[in-house]
Amino acid sequence: MSHADLTPPGGYVPAHGGMCPNGPHLVCADFNAMPQRMWRTDRQHWPCEGCGVRMVRTFTPAGGWSPWQPAT
């Protein structure tokens, strides 16, 4: 299944940065499930718990965590 197959029609916009850009579900429902090593970096990869697409987000001191985006 490709990323294009998962994009909802009508220009779906997530309500906040923790939601999947592909649909109305959280990328990671419980951040305690993430390994500790993932919190010691400014780039996190995680398979979306709703659709399975590999997502990525980045951290900057000025902006905090970015919204989740499909990993390329």
N, C-alpha and C positions, 0 to 999 in steps of 0.2 A: 504494500500500500504506500503510495507516495504522499508527500506533504500536501500536494494539490488536492488529493482525494479527501483530505481531512478538513480542508478549509470550508467553514460553513458559508452558505450563500447569504447575501445581504450585508456584507461588510461587518462581521462580528467584531466588537471592540470589548476587550476584557475590562471588568469593573475595577481591577487593581493589578499591580505588578506580579502578584502571586498566582494569578489565574493563567491558564493556558491560552495562547493566542488562537488556538484551533477550535475552542468550544468552551462552554460554561462549566469548567471544572478546574480544580487546583492542580498545579503541576506536582507539588509535594504537600500532602495533607499533614504530615508530621515531620518537621525538620529535625526532631530528635532521632529519626531513622537514618539521617545522613551520617556517614563516618566522620570522625573528628578531623581527619586530614582535609576534608572538604571545606572546613571552616578556617583553615590556615592558608587560604589562597584568595586571590581576588577574582577568580573565575571558577564557577561551579557548573558541572554537567550533571544532569539528572534525567532519567526517563520519565516522561509525563505519566502520572498515575491514572489519568483518564483515557488517553489515546495511545500511549506507548511511544510517541515520538521523542527522540532525544532532544532535550532542551538545554540551553546555556544561559547564564546570567553573569554579569560582571559587577565588581565593586569599585567605586572611586571614593576617596575621602570627601570630595565636594558634593557628590550626588547620591552616595549610598548605593544600594543594590539596584541594578537596572531591572526592567521587566524581563520575564522569561521569553526567550526567542528560540525558534528551531535551530539546532546546531548545524552548521554547514561544514 
